[in-house]
Amino acid sequence: MLTLLIIFFNQAIFNNKTLVPLDILTEFDLVFKDDNLSQNFLISDIVNQFYPNYNFIYESIHNGEFPLWNPHVLTGIPFFADSQVSMFEFTHLLSYIFNISPLSFSLFSAIILLFILGLSFFTYLDNLKFTKTISLFGAVALMFSGTIIVWLNYPLMTAFIWLPFILLCVDKVVLNKKLIFFPYLSIAIFLMFLAGYPQIAIINLLIAFLYFLFRLIQNKVFNIKIILVFIVFLSLGVGMSAVQTGPSWDFIKKSESYEFGRDYTENNNFIKETKQQFSNFKYNLINGFEKTAKYGILAISSEHYGSPLDRDYKNPDNNPYGNFSELTIYTGIFTILFAVISIVWIRKNKIIIFWLSTAIISFSLAVNLPFLSLFKYLPLINKISVSRFRLVFIFSIVILAVYSMQEIYNYLKNKNYKIATGLIIIIILVSFLDLFYFFGTYNTGVKKDDSFIFENNAINFLQKNTDYERIVGLGILEGGFHSPIVPNTSMLTDLYDVRGYNPIIDKRYTNFADKYLSRRGSFVLADAIFNEKIIDLMSIKYIICPKSGCLIIKQNEELKKEYEDNNIDIFRNTKFLPRSYVAYNFINNQTANHALNLLESNSFNPYSEIIINDTNLLNQNIKDDDKSLIQEAKIIKYLNNEVVINVEAEKKGVLVLTDAYDDDWKVIVNSEEKKIMLVNGIFRGVIVNEGKSEVIFKYIPKNFYNYLFISIFSLISLIILILIIIKKPKMIRSFCSKLFISIFFTSRVKKK
């Protein structure tokens, strides 16, 4: 397997390339623009999100700081609590130990993760008594399948790779009676949740639990005690990851994704949808067959609708989100052939029924087939992008193929062992070459050199002429994703941008962006800004525009050009507000949404007043008739998780920091903790008295230490259970049953 991995990544390994697609920046970022097209624009998330995230971690750790908050995008956003940052993911932890650079990490991680996936799947199949060659075929087909490769270096694949090991633990416990694999199960679940993609982790757990129940019934060992033991160890795995998953869950609850789910499933009514589908039974049945054919053909023809590499891809349903990566299910022509043949032995082997059913349901969910897609309304699944079930589909297909190959091999082996073995080896090699042909070039890597980012004249100009002030790059309207300084690039260049790209964004900022900036899904792009006042309010000093010009609606003030080159112009905003200031006048406001509307009101003057929603903290004498202008405050220390400001107020007022409000921030004024305020609908502030004050803003996820306690408690509990298993294995079922029952009833009593 290691040899095949070296062959697959030979371009990157032997030519010292990086799998970070930096060439995407030179195509879509107008600051770095050249005339060459990128190799594969569909893997833009790697350079737009995951590479900046890892670079931010790398730089922060080397500066002796643990990055909990990211101030460089979206006026600030939780960083550690963003699950896809994956700070404690397995290969991330290894990279910290071995000091792997950001440009090298993608290849380093890809090889390790694919090797773990292949090895664990091989071991899982070997434990089921498949021959070594058949098990190797399964490992190769899964490792290099299109679905895995197109999501390589994405957290969803990083989470998925633990599924084979989890299933191995289930079989070791149920089939081989080896209780020590219960703790291994907890560790696998722990690592899976740290991988940074809760959707896949939930899907994996669902499949694992159903598989566990199936194995119990199949082997006639079904009893409540072993199920409780399974749940206890599963819970310990989740519990150990609480230090990461807890803050992530708290962050998700503040976002639009929590309210609507990734597929906006909650917008539909389950009963209404069910009635609709069955009342139009014939139409939906025909539609189901058509969709099955339309998407199923990709299992035998990977590039049936074209390829992003050739830029001729056409989505079968004209769905802008249904790109090549989202639809790929190719596992090799031999794999799908043998998977179909496996149905012949469906009566002989009940496990084929299990995996065939899993394949059908997961495919139905992934492509939204009528009737079976109603499963997406189940709790938790309705929060998941069901297209991710493609990973379960290809996993099921590979297993089905392995079962039929074993049957055929057994038949041929009785006639001629050498021919049978040789045939399987040939199939392995042909399958690898087949997958390598289609996906070996999906990301061959680019030159390992990001100096063009840091040596760029426009970037150097902005770095030299900004301190804590912000920038914004206004894109080409209706020009795709072309933009000066692509969102999140500011994380690399140590600039501060009001834009950003992240699937999880605080709903407060989402509402603000929808009103005043252009937004496309997870991108806050700002192709246009709809009110000039917002530019001033957000402390935007420089506006980077394409040569064709910027679109700023309701622009009254003149912008001063201070830099230009062949691609862009940089304008200085002459009236921007300081990053931090004291205001002495306020407008009372009841809701955050109301505040957003007030911002554009002609009666609101950002240079003399602020909008707050908690007047109980203020005395009426703060508001003066003379409309005192705001007074700049000096930032003396600005770190990711801490900001220190020296204030010298003329009278009692409100210190405003134009960074995103988040209730996990704490504020200390002259060594005394004060209540943090929501200012202007999205920023944070605090009351300061007349005279000099030192104000310290500190950030740490609210329940961080509680989650840390849960992780430590779960780890200690796991160690105790391991000792019990080693010393007195017969006690484990009784102990876990009592533990589960006591926890269950304790939680019930607390709720009452």
C-alpha positions in Angstrom: 0.0 0.0 0.0 2.8 2.4 0.8 4.3 1.7 -2.6 1.0 2.5 -4.3 0.8 5.7 -2.3 4.2 6.8 -3.5 3.2 6.0 -7.1 0.0 7.9 -6.7 1.7 11.0 -5.3 4.9 10.7 -7.3 4.6 14.2 -8.8 4.4 15.9 -5.4 7.0 13.6 -3.7 9.7 13.6 -6.3 9.3 17.1 -7.7 9.0 18.7 -4.2 5.5 20.1 -4.8 2.8 21.1 -2.5 -0.8 19.8 -2.6 -1.9 23.3 -1.7 -3.3 24.6 -5.0 -1.7 28.0 -4.9 -2.3 28.4 -8.7 -6.0 29.0 -7.8 -4.9 32.3 -6.3 -3.2 33.4 -9.5 -6.4 32.7 -11.4 -9.1 34.1 -9.1 -7.3 36.6 -6.9 -6.8 39.9 -8.9 -3.9 40.9 -6.7 -1.9 37.9 -7.8 -3.5 37.5 -11.2 -1.6 36.0 -14.2 -2.7 34.6 -17.5 -2.5 30.9 -16.5 -5.5 28.8 -15.5 -5.3 26.7 -12.3 -5.0 22.9 -12.6 -8.2 22.2 -10.7 -10.3 25.1 -9.4 -12.7 22.7 -7.6 -10.2 22.1 -4.8 -10.2 25.8 -3.9 -11.3 25.1 -0.3 -7.8 23.8 0.4 -6.2 27.1 -0.4 -9.1 29.3 0.7 -9.8 27.7 4.0 -7.7 24.8 5.2 -4.3 26.1 4.2 -4.9 29.5 5.9 -6.2 27.7 8.9 -3.2 25.5 9.3 -0.8 28.4 8.6 -2.6 30.4 11.3 -2.1 27.5 13.8 1.5 27.1 12.8 2.4 30.8 13.2 0.4 31.1 16.4 2.1 28.1 18.0 5.5 29.3 17.0 4.7 32.6 18.6 3.8 30.9 21.8 0.0 31.5 21.5 -2.9 29.0 21.4 -5.3 30.5 18.8 -8.8 30.5 20.2 -10.0 33.5 18.1 -9.2 34.6 14.6 -9.3 38.4 14.2 -8.2 38.5 10.5 -11.6 37.8 8.9 -15.2 38.8 9.3 -14.3 41.4 12.0 -13.3 38.3 14.1 -14.6 34.8 14.4 -14.1 31.9 16.8 -11.2 29.8 15.6 -10.6 26.9 17.9 -14.4 26.4 18.2 -14.6 26.1 14.4 -14.6 22.3 14.0 -13.1 22.3 10.5 -9.9 23.9 11.9 -9.2 20.4 13.3 -6.5 21.7 15.7 -6.3 18.3 17.6 -6.8 16.1 14.5 -4.4 13.1 14.4 -2.1 14.3 11.6 -2.2 17.9 12.9 -0.8 16.6 16.2 1.9 14.7 14.4 2.8 17.8 12.4 3.3 19.9 15.5 5.7 17.2 16.8 7.7 17.0 13.6 7.4 20.8 12.7 5.8 20.2 9.4 5.5 23.5 7.4 2.1 24.7 6.1 3.1 24.0 2.5 4.2 20.4 3.3 1.4 19.5 5.6 -1.2 18.7 2.9 1.0 15.9 1.4 2.2 14.7 4.8 -1.5 14.4 6.0 -2.8 12.9 2.8 -0.3 10.0 2.8 -0.8 9.2 6.5 -4.6 9.3 6.3 -4.8 7.2 3.2 -2.4 4.7 4.7 -4.5 4.5 7.9 -7.7 4.0 5.8 -6.1 1.3 3.7 -4.5 -0.5 6.6 -7.6 -0.5 8.8 -9.8 -1.6 6.0 -7.4 -4.4 5.1 -7.3 -5.5 8.7 -11.1 -5.4 9.0 -11.4 -7.6 5.9 -8.6 -9.9 7.0 -10.4 -10.4 10.4 -13.4 -11.5 8.4 -11.3 -14.3 6.9 -10.9 -12.9 3.5 -7.7 -13.9 1.8 -4.8 -11.4 1.9 -5.0 -10.6 -1.8 -8.8 -10.0 -1.7 -8.3 -7.8 1.4 -5.7 -5.9 -0.5 -8.0 -5.4 -3.4 -10.6 -3.9 -1.1 -8.1 -1.6 0.5 -6.8 -0.3 -2.9 -10.4 0.2 -4.3 -11.4 2.2 -1.2 -8.2 4.2 -0.7 -8.0 5.5 -4.3 -11.7 5.7 -5.1 -12.9 8.9 -6.6 -15.0 9.9 -3.6 -12.0 9.6 -1.3 -9.5 11.4 -3.6 -11.7 14.4 -4.5 -12.2 15.0 -0.8 -8.5 14.5 0.2 -7.3 17.1 2.6 -10.9 18.0 3.6 -12.0 17.3 7.2 -14.9 15.1 6.0 -12.4 12.5 4.6 -10.3 12.9 7.7 -13.2 11.9 9.8 -14.4 9.1 7.5 -11.2 7.1 7.6 -11.9 5.8 11.1 -15.0 3.9 10.0 -13.2 0.6 9.0 -11.4 0.6 12.4 -14.6 1.1 14.3 -16.3 -1.8 12.4 -13.2 -3.9 13.1 -13.6 -3.2 16.9 -17.3 -4.2 16.6 -16.4 -7.5 15.0 -13.6 -8.2 17.4 -16.0 -7.7 20.3 -19.0 -9.6 18.9 -17.3 -12.3 16.7 -14.0 -12.8 18.6 -15.2 -11.9 22.2 -12.2 -9.6 22.7 -13.4 -7.0 25.1 -10.1 -5.0 24.9 -11.5 -3.7 21.6 -14.1 -1.8 23.4 -11.5 0.8 24.6 -10.1 0.8 21.0 -13.6 1.7 19.8 -13.6 4.7 22.2 -10.2 5.8 21.0 -11.3 5.6 17.3 -14.5 7.6 18.0 -12.4 10.1 19.9 -10.0 10.6 17.0 -12.9 10.7 14.6 -14.6 13.6 16.3 -11.3 15.5 16.6 -11.0 15.2 12.8 -13.2 18.2 12.5 -16.3 17.1 10.6 -19.2 16.2 12.9 -21.5 15.4 10.0 -19.4 12.4 8.9 -18.7 11.4 12.5 -22.5 11.2 13.1 -22.9 9.2 9.9 -20.1 6.8 10.9 -21.7 6.3 14.3 -25.0 5.6 12.8 -23.6 2.9 10.5 -21.5 1.5 13.3 -24.4 1.2 15.6 -26.6 -0.5 13.0 -23.8 -2.8 12.1 -23.3 -3.7 15.8 -27.0 -4.5 16.2 -26.9 -6.6 13.0 -23.9 -8.6 14.2 -25.6 -9.2 17.6 -28.8 -10.5 15.9 -26.8 -12.5 13.3 -24.8 -14.2 15.9 -27.7 -14.6 18.4 -25.9 -12.8 21.2 -28.4 -9.9 21.3 -28.9 -8.7 24.9 -29.3 -5.4 26.6 -26.1 -5.6 28.7 -23.8 -5.7 25.7 -25.7 -2.9 24.0 -25.3 -0.8 27.2 -21.6 -1.6 27.2 -21.3 -0.5 23.6 -23.1 2.8 24.4 -20.9 3.4 27.4 -17.7 3.1 25.4 -19.2 5.0 22.5 -20.1 7.8 25.0 -16.5 7.8 26.4 -15.1 8.3 22.9 -17.4 11.3 22.4 -16.8 12.5 25.9 -13.0 12.5 25.5 -13.4 14.8 22.5 -15.6 17.2 24.4 -12.8 19.8 24.8 -13.1 20.2 21.0 -16.6 19.2 20.1 -18.2 21.2 23.0 -17.0 24.6 21.9 -17.8 23.6 18.3 -21.3 22.7 19.2 -21.8 26.0 21.0 -20.5 27.9 18.0 -22.7 25.9 15.6 -25.8 26.8 17.7 -25.0 30.5 17.0 -25.0 30.0 13.3 -27.5 29.8 10.5 -26.5 26.2 9.9 -27.9 25.1 13.3 -31.3 26.7 12.5 -31.7 25.3 9.0 -29.2 22.5 8.6 -26.8 22.2 5.7 -29.6 21.3 3.3 -32.3 23.5 4.8 -34.3 20.4 5.6 -36.3 21.9 8.4 -37.9 24.3 6.0 -40.0 21.4 4.8 -42.7 19.6 6.7 -42.1 15.8 7.0 -45.8 14.9 6.9 -46.5 17.3 4.1 -43.5 16.0 2.0 -44.5 12.4 2.7 -48.1 13.0 1.5 -46.8 14.8 -1.6 -44.5 12.0 -2.6 -47.0 9.3 -2.1 -49.9 11.2 -3.7 -47.8 11.6 -6.8 -46.6 8.0 -6.5 -46.3 7.2 -10.2 -44.5 10.5 -11.1 -42.1 10.2 -8.2 -41.4 6.6 -9.0 -40.5 7.4 -12.6 -38.5 10.4 -11.4 -36.6 8.1 -9.0 -35.6 5.7 -11.8 -34.5 8.7 -13.9 -32.4 10.1 -11.1 -30.9 6.7 -10.4 -29.8 6.3 -14.0 -28.6 9.9 -14.2 -26.4 9.7 -11.1 -25.8 6.0 -11.0 -23.9 6.1 -14.4 -21.1 7.9 -12.6 -20.3 4.6 -10.8 -19.2 3.1 -14.1 -18.2 6.3 -16.0 -16.4 8.8 -13.8 -16.2 11.6 -16.4 -19.6 11.0 -18.0 -20.5 14.7 -17.5 -17.0 16.0 -18.0 -14.2 16.9 -15.7 -13.0 20.0 -13.9 -9.5 19.3 -15.1 -10.7 19.8 -18.7 -13.2 22.5 -17.7 -16.0 20.8 -19.6 -18.0 19.5 -16.6 -21.8 19.9 -16.9 -23.9 19.2 -13.9 -26.8 16.8 -14.8 -29.4 18.9 -13.0 -27.8 22.3 -13.4 -27.3 22.4 -9.7 -24.6 25.0 -8.8 -23.6 23.0 -5.7 -23.7 19.6 -7.4 -20.2 19.8 -8.8 -17.9 17.0 -9.9 -16.6 16.5 -6.3 -20.0 16.4 -4.8 -21.2 13.7 -7.3 -18.2 11.4 -7.8 -18.9 7.7 -6.8 -16.4 5.9 -9.0 -14.6 3.0 -7.3 -13.2 1.3 -10.4 -14.9 -0.8 -13.1 -14.0 -4.1 -11.5 -15.4 -2.9 -8.1 -18.8 -2.1 -9.4 -18.9 -5.3 -11.5 -18.2 -7.5 -8.6 -20.5 -5.5 -6.3 -23.4 -6.3 -8.7 -22.4 -10.0 -8.9 -22.5 -10.2 -5.1 -26.3 -10.2 -5.3 -26.1 -13.8 -6.5 -25.0 -14.8 -3.0 -27.6 -12.7 -1.2 -29.4 -15.7 0.3 -26.2 -17.4 1.2 -24.7 -14.5 3.2 -27.0 -12.2 5.2 -24.3 -9.6 5.5 -24.6 -8.9 1.8 -28.3 -7.9 2.6 -27.0 -5.4 5.2 -24.4 -3.7 3.0 -26.7 -3.8 -0.1 -29.5 -2.1 2.0 -26.9 0.4 3.3 -25.7 1.1 -0.3 -29.3 1.7 -1.6 -30.4 4.0 1.3 -27.1 6.0 1.3 -27.3 6.5 -2.5 -31.0 7.5 -2.2 -30.1 10.1 0.4 -27.1 11.3 -1.5 -29.0 12.0 -4.7 -32.3 12.8 -3.0 -34.4 10.0 -4.5 -38.1 10.0 -3.8 -39.4 8.0 -0.8 -36.1 6.7 0.6 -34.9 10.3 0.9 -37.5 10.9 3.6 -34.9 9.4 6.0 -33.2 12.9 5.8 -35.9 14.2 8.2 -34.7 12.0 11.1 -33.2 14.0 14.0 -29.5 14.9 13.5 -29.6 13.7 9.9 -31.8 16.8 9.1 -28.8 18.9 10.1 -26.4 17.0 7.8 -25.7 17.6 4.1 -27.0 14.2 3.0 -24.8 14.3 -0.1 -22.1 13.2 2.3 -23.7 9.7 2.4 -21.8 9.1 -0.9 -18.9 8.0 1.3 -21.0 5.3 2.9 -22.3 4.3 -0.6 -18.8 3.7 -2.0 -17.7 1.9 1.3 -20.7 -0.5 0.9 -20.0 -1.0 -2.8 -16.4 -2.0 -2.1 -17.5 -4.5 0.6 -20.0 -6.1 -1.7 -17.3 -6.4 -4.4 -15.0 -8.1 -1.9 -17.6 -10.7 -0.9 -18.3 -11.8 -4.5 -14.6 -11.8 -5.3 -14.0 -14.1 -2.4 -16.7 -16.5 -3.7 -15.2 -16.5 -7.2 -11.7 -16.9 -5.9 -12.7 -19.9 -3.8 -14.2 -21.5 -6.8 -11.1 -20.9 -9.0 -8.7 -21.8 -6.3 -10.1 -25.4 -6.2 -9.2 -25.7 -9.8 -5.9 -23.9 -9.9 -4.5 -22.0 -7.0 -1.8 -20.1 -8.9 -4.1 -18.9 -11.6 -6.7 -17.8 -9.1 -4.2 -15.8 -7.1 -2.5 -14.4 -10.2 -5.9 -13.2 -11.5 -6.7 -11.3 -8.3 -3.3 -9.6 -8.4 -3.9 -8.6 -12.0 -7.3 -7.2 -11.0 -5.7 -5.2 -8.1 -3.1 -3.7 -10.4 -5.6 -2.9 -13.2 -8.0 -1.4 -10.6 -5.2 0.8 -9.2 -4.2 2.0 -12.7 -7.9 2.6 -13.6 -8.3 4.9 -10.5 -4.9 6.4 -11.0 -5.8 7.3 -14.6 -8.9 9.3 -13.5 -7.8 10.7 -10.2 -4.0 10.7 -10.1 -4.1 14.0 -11.9 -6.9 15.5 -9.7 -4.3 17.3 -7.6 -0.7 16.6 -8.8 0.6 19.6 -6.8 2.2 22.9 -7.7 5.5 24.5 -7.0 6.2 24.6 -3.3 6.7 28.4 -3.2 4.3 31.0 -1.8 6.8 33.9 -2.0 4.6 35.5 -4.7 2.1 36.2 -1.9 4.5 38.0 0.5 6.5 39.7 -2.2 3.5 41.2 -4.0 3.7 45.0 -4.2 0.1 45.5 -3.3 0.3 43.3 -0.3 3.5 45.0 0.8 1.8 48.4 0.4 -1.2 47.4 2.6 1.1 45.8 5.3 3.2 49.0 5.4 0.3 51.4 5.7 -2.1 49.6 8.0 -1.8 48.8 11.7 -5.1 47.5 13.1 -7.2 49.2 10.4 -9.1 46.9 8.0 -9.2 46.3 4.3 -11.8 45.1 1.8 -11.4 43.8 -1.7 -14.4 44.5 -3.9 -14.7 42.0 -6.7 -15.9 42.0 -10.3 -19.7 42.2 -10.1 -21.2 39.1 -11.8 -17.6 38.0 -12.4 -17.6 34.6 -10.6 -15.3 34.4 -7.6 -12.7 36.8 -8.9 -11.7 39.2 -6.2 -8.8 41.3 -5.0 -7.3 39.4 -2.0 -9.5 36.4 -1.9 -11.3 36.1 1.5 -9.1 34.4 4.2 -5.9 35.3 2.4 -5.6 38.0 5.1 -4.8 35.2 7.5 -1.6 34.6 5.6 -0.6 38.2 5.2 -1.5 39.4 8.7 -4.0 41.9 7.4 -7.6 42.4 8.7 -10.4 41.9 6.3 -14.2 42.3 6.8 -14.8 39.4 4.4 -14.2 35.7 4.9 -15.0 32.2 3.9 -16.4 29.7 6.4 -19.4 27.3 6.4 -20.1 28.3 10.1 -20.6 32.1 10.6 -22.3 33.7 13.6 -25.8 34.5 12.5 -25.5 38.1 13.8 -22.7 38.7 11.2 -24.6 36.7 8.6 -27.6 39.1 8.9 -25.3 42.1 8.8 -23.5 40.8 5.6 -26.8 40.0 3.9 -27.9 43.6 4.4 -24.7 45.6 3.7 -22.3 43.3 1.8 -22.7 40.8 -1.0 -22.7 37.2 0.2 -22.6 33.8 -1.7 -23.3 30.9 0.7 -20.3 30.5 2.9 -18.5 33.4 1.2 -18.8 36.9 2.4 -17.3 38.3 -0.8 -18.3 42.0 -0.9 -18.5 42.3 -4.7 -20.4 45.4 -3.7 -21.0 47.4 -0.5 -24.5 48.8 -0.2 -23.9 51.8 2.0 -20.7 53.9 2.3 -21.4 54.5 6.0 -20.7 50.8 6.6 -17.1 51.2 5.2 -16.4 53.9 7.8 -18.1 52.0 10.6 -16.0 48.8 10.1 -12.7 50.7 10.3 -11.9 50.0 6.6 -8.9 52.1 5.7 -8.2 50.7 2.2 -10.5 49.5 -0.6 -9.0 47.3 -3.2 -10.8 47.5 -6.6 -10.4 45.8 -9.9 -9.3 48.1 -12.8 -12.9 48.1 -14.0 -13.9 49.8 -10.8 -15.7 49.2 -7.5 -19.4 49.2 -6.9 -20.3 51.2 -3.7 -24.0 52.1 -3.5 -24.9 55.3 -1.8 -21.4 56.7 -2.1 -21.0 60.4 -1.2 -17.5 60.8 0.0 -14.4 60.8 -2.3 -12.0 57.9 -2.2 -8.3 58.7 -2.6 -6.2 56.4 -4.9 -2.8 55.6 -3.3 -1.7 52.6 -5.3 -2.3 51.0 -8.7 -0.9 48.3 -10.9 -2.0 46.4 -14.0 -4.8 44.6 -12.2 -6.0 46.7 -9.3 -6.4 50.1 -7.7 -6.2 50.7 -4.0 -8.2 53.6 -2.5 -7.8 55.2 0.9 -11.0 55.8 2.8 -10.5 59.2 4.3 -13.3 59.0 7.0 -12.9 55.5 8.5 -13.6 55.1 12.2 -10.7 54.0 14.5 -10.5 50.3 15.4 -11.2 51.4 19.0 -12.8 54.6 20.3 -14.9 56.1 23.1 -18.4 57.4 22.3 -20.4 59.7 24.6 -23.9 59.6 22.8 -26.1 56.6 22.2 -29.3 55.6 20.5 -31.4 53.2 22.5 -32.3 50.0 20.6 -34.3 46.9 21.5 -33.0 44.2 19.1 -29.9 43.4 17.1 -31.9 43.4 13.9 -33.3 46.8 14.7 -29.8 48.1 15.2 -28.8 46.9 11.7 -31.6 48.9 10.2 -30.7 52.0 12.3 -27.1 51.9 10.9 -28.2 53.2 7.5 -30.6 55.7 8.9 -29.9 59.3 7.9 -30.4 60.3 11.6 -27.5 58.0 12.7 -24.1 59.7 12.8 -21.3 57.1 13.5 -18.9 59.8 14.3 -20.8 61.1 17.3 -23.0 58.2 18.5 -23.4 54.5 18.8 -26.4 52.1 19.0 -26.7 50.0 22.1 -29.4 47.6 23.4 -28.8 47.8 27.2 -29.5 51.3 28.5 -29.9 49.9 32.1 -26.1 50.0 32.3 -26.0 53.7 31.4 -27.0 56.9 33.2 -29.0 59.3 31.1 -26.3 62.0 31.5 -24.1 60.1 29.0 -26.2 61.4 26.2 -25.4 65.1 25.6 -27.1 67.6 23.4 -23.8 68.8 22.0 -23.2 65.5 20.2 -19.6 65.1 21.3 -17.5 63.4 18.6 -16.0 60.0 19.3 -12.5 59.9 20.8 -9.9 57.4 19.5 -8.5 55.0 22.1 -5.1 53.5 21.9 -4.6 49.8 21.4 -1.3 48.9 23.1 -1.5 45.1 22.8 -3.4 43.1 20.2 -3.2 39.3 20.3 -5.5 36.6 18.9 -7.2 36.0 22.3 -6.5 39.3 24.1 -6.7 43.0 23.4 -5.4 45.7 25.7 -6.6 49.3 25.3 -5.6 52.4 27.1 -8.4 54.9 27.4 -8.4 58.5 28.5 -12.1 59.5 28.5 -13.3 63.1 28.7 -16.3 61.9 30.7 -18.2 58.7 31.3 -18.8 56.9 28.0 -18.7 53.6 26.1 -15.4 52.2 24.8 -16.1 50.5 21.4 -13.8 47.9 19.9 -14.9 47.3 16.3 -14.4 43.6 16.5 -17.2 41.1 16.4 -19.3 40.7 19.5 -19.3 37.2 21.0 -20.6 36.4 24.4 -17.5 34.3 25.1 -15.4 37.5 25.3 -14.8 38.9 28.8 -13.8 42.5 29.6 -11.9 43.8 32.5 -11.7 47.6 33.3 -9.0 48.6 35.8 -8.8 45.0 37.1 -12.6 44.7 37.6 -14.7 42.5 35.3 -17.5 44.4 33.6 -20.4 43.5 31.4 -19.6 43.4 27.7 -22.1 45.3 25.5 -23.4 44.8 22.0 -22.6 48.0 20.0 -24.0 48.9 16.6 -25.5 45.5 16.2 -22.2 43.5 15.7 -19.4 45.1 17.8 -18.4 45.0 21.4 -18.1 47.7 24.0 -17.9 48.5 27.7 -18.6 51.5 29.9 -15.6 53.5 31.0 -15.5 56.3 33.6 -14.0 59.7 33.1 -10.2 59.7 33.2 -7.6 57.0 32.5 -8.6 53.3 32.2 -6.9 50.1 31.1 -9.4 47.8 29.3 -8.6 44.2 28.7 -10.7 42.0 26.4 -10.1 38.3 26.9 -11.5 35.4 24.9 -12.0 31.8 25.9 -15.0 29.6 25.0 -17.6 30.0 27.8 -17.8 26.3 28.8 -14.2 25.4 27.8 -13.1 24.3 31.3 -16.4 22.3 31.7 -15.7 20.5 28.4 -12.1 20.0 29.5 -13.3 18.4 32.7 -15.6 16.0 30.7 -12.7 15.0 28.5 -10.5 14.3 31.5 -13.2 12.5 33.3 -14.0 10.3 30.2 -10.3 9.5 29.8 -9.9 8.5 33.4 -13.1 6.4 33.2 -11.7 4.7 30.1 -8.4 3.9 31.8 -10.3 2.4 34.7 -12.4 0.2 32.4 -9.3 -0.9 30.6 -7.8 -2.1 33.9 -11.0 -3.9 34.7 -11.0 -5.6 31.3 -7.4 -6.7 31.8 -7.8 -7.9 35.4 -11.4 -9.1 35.5 -13.0 -9.2 32.1 -16.2 -10.8 33.4 -17.0 -7.7 35.5 -17.1 -5.4 32.5 -20.7 -5.9 31.5 -22.1 -5.6 35.0 -20.0 -2.5 35.7 -20.9 -0.7 32.5 -24.6 -1.6 32.8 -24.6 -0.1 36.3 -22.6 2.9 35.2 -25.0 3.6 32.3 -28.1 3.1 34.4 -26.8 5.4 37.1 -25.8 8.2 34.6 -29.2 7.8 32.9 -31.3 8.1 36.0 -29.1 10.9 37.4 -29.7 13.0 34.3 -33.4 12.3 34.5 -33.6 13.4 38.1 -31.6 16.6 37.3 -34.0 17.4 34.4 -37.0 17.0 36.8 
